[in-house]
Amino acid sequence: MKDKFYDPKIECIQKDKIEKVQLNKFNKLLKICKKSELYKKVQLPSKIFSLEEMKNIPFTTKDQLRNCYPYGSLTLPLSEVIEVHTSSGTTGNPVPIFLTKKDLETSNKVLARTWFCNGIRKEDIFMMMGDYGLFTGGLLNHYALTYLGAMVIPMGVYSTEKQIKFLRDFKVTSMAGIASHYFRILEKFRELKVNSKELNLKIVIAAGEPYSEETRAHFEKGFGCKFMDQYGLAEINTGLAGECKYKCGLHVPWDYVYPEIINPNTEEILPEGETGELVLTTLDREANPVIRYRTGDITSITYKKCKCGRTTPRISRLKGRVDDILFVKGIKLYPSAIESVLWGMKDLVNPEGWRLKIERIKGIEELTLMVEPKSFNNETKNKIACKLKEELRIRFNICLEKNCFPDHKLKRIIDLRKK
């Protein structure tokens, strides 16, 4: 292992060479998938002769994975499975990810590569604040970090005070958690009069939900260290893609998953650089592989060689989810655009604390932005409304309120038009 790359044979391989590997793995995958209830009724070819032919293969959706709960996606005897994790299941049956011994070993190698790309090394004292248990983000990343050789503190979702105590006492050098949780930690820093310069932190990973570059800059200033992004999902694997030190996209392990970007409405494959929905195919999973899974995440992809020297494809930082794109009064609105405007008014508001409610009243769409101000008065409300109208060309009703951050992901959008 060199200090620059974890696995240079894969991270620096040429595109034409990896495509041969991908094609070979995918054809093996086709044979495996036909053994599961999930794909038995799907028209799958016995073999493809080029990756271009993948566009003719049907997509897999989350509803399909939910409908075959609990064991319908398995391709082998249950006795071969050594571990299972699931998605949250908040909107229906949870989606399980089954792991054989080989699956877990492969996961460790691939995720260790992502952590290495983020800048984590064997010498690190790492505090994992992901939720342990069924959630993939805690245990599977924990395994990979120990495989990398780092010392891991399995903190999980203990109180913020305890997390800060361990940051100090164990001289933690790196940590990971849900992005919005770092706002809570910074609030506690202020309450407890913690000086971040006295900590040993060098690299922090904020993942699990999209956040803006303005939010990243806020975190880096507050913690006094680098903040890196990472992408993963329960249906495929956690910690799949991560930034290198140049922060110019998240490197995708193309020997482990095959990425595509599609137009979410027409389902056509989009050219390199265009923004659309990310589709992923597992290339190296035995127990319950997934073909052309529609992630619902909005991003773009580039195959240009990175400044770090890696040739792996890079997806841009997530812009949100397909179901987060708002069409209001004929205008496309991304939640990230609202956040960017609020960061430009950080002298008036706390830009991290906001929610948007959309209603249809007497046939007219009304938007109410609930935001936490520095001071409660009508002048503040008017300034926020005028700036949003100027930047986004949409009129917002402004509601000033005191927000508190949840332990888990913050639900930003409340769209009552669908009800």
DOKE-828641 format. One record per residue (C-alpha): x, y, z; residue in one letter. Coordinates in pm, whole numbers, plus 32768, in hexadecimal, padded with zeros to 4 digits. Example, Ala and Ser with C-alpha at 12.3 -4.5 7.8 and 13.67 -1.06 7.14 Angstrom:
BEGIN
84CE7E3E830CA
85577F9682CAS
***
This chain:
BEGIN
800080008000M
8091814D7F98K
8038828F804AD
7F9483257F15K
7EAE82057EAFF
7E1980DE7F68Y
7E017FFB7E38D
7EA880A07D09P
7E5E7F767C27K
7CEB7FCB7C3DI
7CF2813E7C8BE
7DDA81957B6AC
7D7080947A65I
7D11810D7908Q
7BA0811B78ACK
7BB78020778DD
7C5A7F207873K
7B607F457990I
7A3F7F287898E
7AB37DC67845K
7AB17D7579BAV
79587E1179E2Q
78C97D5078BBL
79507C07793DN
78C57C487A9BK
77737CB37A14F
77497B767946N
77917AA77A7DK
76937B807B34L
75847B2F7A33L
75A279BC7A81K
759579F87BF7I
74697AE47BEEC
738779E87B42K
739379197C82K
72D67A237D4AS
715E7A5D7D58E
71A57BCB7D11L
72237B897BAFY
717B7A3F7B53K
70657AEF7A93K
71447BFF7A02V
71B07BDF7896Q
73297BC878C6L
74187B6377AFP
74F67A3677E8S
76207B077780K
767C7C5F76F6I
77A07CA77611F
77D77E177665S
77817EFF7784L
76B77FCA768AE
75B47EB17691E
75697EF57800M
747E800C7796K
738B7F00771BN
73747E5A7871I
72537EC47956P
72927F9B7A87F
72637F227BECT
719A80047CD3T
718080247E4AK
70187FAC7E3ED
708A7E687D99Q
718A7E327EACL
70847E7A7FB7R
6F897D8E7F16N
70777C657F29C
70B97C9C809EY
71467BE68159P
71F87AD58092Y
71847B077F2AG
72C87BAA7EB7S
73A77A8C7F30L
746579CC7E24T
74F578B97F00L
749B77E78034P
746378AA8173L
756E77D3821AS
767278908147E
760E79DF81DEV
76D37A58830EI
763F7BB38340E
75167C8982DAV
74D67E0082E0H
73A97EC5826AT
7334801C81FES
726780E382F9S
71158067827FG
706F81B282DBT
6F9681B0819FT
6F50803A8182G
70027EF081ADN
71787F1B81EBP
72637EAD80D6V
735A7DA4814FP
74C57D8680E4I
75417C22811FF
76B37BD8813DL
77727A95810DT
78D17A718198K
795B7AD08042K
786B7BF98028D
78E47C808175L
7A527C548117E
7A177D087FCCT
79577E1D807ES
7A787E518170N
7B737E788054K
7A9A7F657F88V
7A2C804180ABL
7B90804D8135A
7BF380DB7FE3R
7AED81EE800AT
7B6382488167W
7CCA825080EDF
7C6283387FD3C
7BBF841B80D8N
7D10842D8187G
7CE5833182A2I
7E1D826882FAR
7E8A814E83E0K
7F0A824A84DDE
7DB782EE850CD
7CE382E68648I
7B8B82DE85ACF
7A3C83248653M
7914828A8598M
77CF834085E5M
76FB827A84F0G
75D581B7857BD
7640805185C8Y
755B7F25859BG
74857EEE8464L
74FF803283C6F
76237FED82D7T
76D681348327G
774E80C9847DG
77C77F608475L
78307F398309L
790080758316N
7989800A8468H
79FE7EBE83D2Y
7AA27F7282ADA
7B56806B838CL
7BE77F578465T
7C467E9D8324Y
7D017FD982C3L
7DB07FC78414G
7D1D80FA84C0A
7CBE80F58630M
7B42811D8639V
7A6E81A18756I
790C81178718P
7860824987A7M
7719822586EAG
76048317874CV
7665835C88B5Y
762984B98943S
76E285DF88A8T
7788862489F7E
781C84C589FEK
789184E58896Q
7946862788EDI
79DF85888A25K
7A6D846D8954F
7AEA8562884BL
7BBA8604895BR
7C1D84DC8A34D
7C7F83EB891EF
7D1A84F98842K
7C428491871BV
7CDE84EA85CAT
7BB9849984E5S
7A45844E84FEM
790A84198431A
7799845E8460G
765984E683C7I
769B86428339A
758C86FA83FCS
760D866E8547H
774587468531Y
766E887D8565F
760787E986B5R
777287A48712I
77D4890B86BFL
76B7898A879BE
773C88B388B8K
789B89368878F
78148A9488BDR
77518A2789F1E
787789698A85L
79758A6F8A10K
7A3B896D8949V
7B5689FD8878N
7B708928873DS
7CE0898B871CK
7D2488BA8852E
7C9D877E87A8L
7D69868D86D6N
7C73867885B4L
7D0886748456K
7BF585E2837AI
7A7D85C683B0V
7988851482CAI
782985A582B5A
774184C081F3A
75E3842F81E8G
753885628155E
758C86748058P
762587B580DCY
76A888EB802FS
780A896C8006E
77A68A8B80EBE
774B898F81F8T
789688DB81C4R
79538A2681EEA
788D8A68832DH
78EE891383B7F
7A5C89388359E
7A6E8A888407K
79BB8A09853DG
7A8488C68561F
7BCC894B84DBG
7C09882583F0C
7BB28794829AK
7A5187178257F
7A2A86088151M
78F5858080A5D
789584158074Q
777683637FC6Y
76CB82198007G
7573817A801EL
74E6804F80D7A
746E7F9B7F9CE
75D07F867F0AI
76C97FD08020N
772F80E78108T
786781BB80C9G
787081697F55L
790A82A97ED3A
79E283B17F74G
7AA184EF7F2EE
7C1A85057F11C
7CDD86317F94K
7C8386FE7E5FY
7B0C86EE7EAAK
7AAD86E67D3AC
79B185C97D43G
7983847D7DF6L
7A4D835A7D70H
7976822B7D18V
7A0280C77D3CP
79BF805D7BD4W
7A2D7EF87C11D
791A7ED87D1BY
77FA7F997C80V
77A280077B20Y
771C816F7B1EP
763082137A25E
758183647A1EI
7422836E798DI
7314846C7948N
721F84167A62P
70F384637983N
715483C47834T
724382BF78C9E
733E82FE77B2E
74B282EB780AI
75488447781DL
769E84AF7795P
77C884E4787AE
77A786247941G
762C8646792EE
756186447A6FT
7464852F7AA7G
740C84047B80E
751F83157BECL
74EB81A77B90V
75CC809B7C28L
76087F2C7BDET
76C17E517CD9T
77E07D967C32L
78717CDC7D58D
775D7C687E44R
76F37AFD7E6BE
75CA7AF77F57A
74D97BF27EC0N
756B7CAD7D96P
74A67DCB7CFAV
74917E267B89I
74687F907B15R
73DE80107C5EY
733E81687C4CR
73D282177D7BT
72FA834F7D63G
743284227DA1D
747E854B7CBDI
75E685747C46T
76C685707B12S
77F784A07AB4I
794A84DB7A15T
7A4C83E27998Y
7B6684E0797EK
7CA3848E7A3CK
7CA5853A7B8FC
7DBD86227C01K
7E0A851F7D0CC
7E6B84247BFCG
7D3F833D7C1DR
7C8882DB7ADFT
7B4E82637B92T
7A0B83157B30P
799A84307C12R
783884957C63I
77F385FC7CC4S
777C86477E24R
760A85F57E3BL
751887087DDDK
73FA86527E8AG
730685417E32R
721A85167D0DV
70F2853C7DF7D
719286747E92D
718F873C7D4EI
707488307D78L
6FAA88BD7C5AF
6F0389F67CDEV
6E3F8ADE7BFAK
6EF18A4A7ACEG
704D8A7E7B61I
713D89657BBEK
71BE89997D20L
72D088D47DD0Y
72DB88DE7F50P
7453891F7F33S
74068A697E84A
733C8ADE7FB1I
74598A828099E
75558B427FC6S
74828C7E7FD6V
74608C5E8150L
75D88C3A8178W
75F68D8780C3G
75238E1D81DCM
75D48D778301K
75E18EC783B5D
74648EB883C6L
74198D4483EAV
74AD8BFC845BN
74BF8B6082FDP
74CE89FB837EE
73758A12841FG
72608A20831BW
71328960829BR
7049899D8175L
6ED1895C8172K
6E18895C8024I
6C9F896B8015E
6B98899A7F07R
6A968A927F86I
696D8AD97EA2K
6A398A5B7D7DG
6B658B3B7DC9I
6CB28AAD7E3EE
6D2C8B4E7F80E
6E8E8B228006L
6EDB8B5E8174T
70478B5D81D9L
707D8B1F834AM
71D08BA983ABV
728D8BF784EBE
72EC8D6A84FAP
73F58E1D85C2K
72E28F0C8631S
71668EF4861DF
70D290238565N
7014907F8428N
71449124838AE
71FC8FD78393T
70D18F2682F5K
70BD902581DCN
72319016818FK
722B8E988179I
70F68E998099A
71878FA27FAFC
72D58EEE7F8CK
722F8D9F7F3EL
714C8E457E3EK
72778EF07D9DE
73518DB87D8CE
72518CA67D48L
71368D657C9AR
70378CCF7D8BI
6F738D7B7E9FR
6F938CDF7FFAF
6ECA8D1E8135N
6FC38D348253I
6F828C9D83AAC
70868CE684B4L
70AB8BD185B4E
71A48B2E869DK
722489E7860AN
72C988C486B6C
738687B885FBF
731A864C8609P
7407852F8655D
73DA84A784F5H
739D853A839DK
72DE86818393L
719F867E82BFK
71B487C78202R
708987B88116I
6F1E8795817FI
6E5A8780803BD
6CE6877B808CL
6C7B87977F1FR
6C8C861E7EFDK
6B8C85E48010K
***
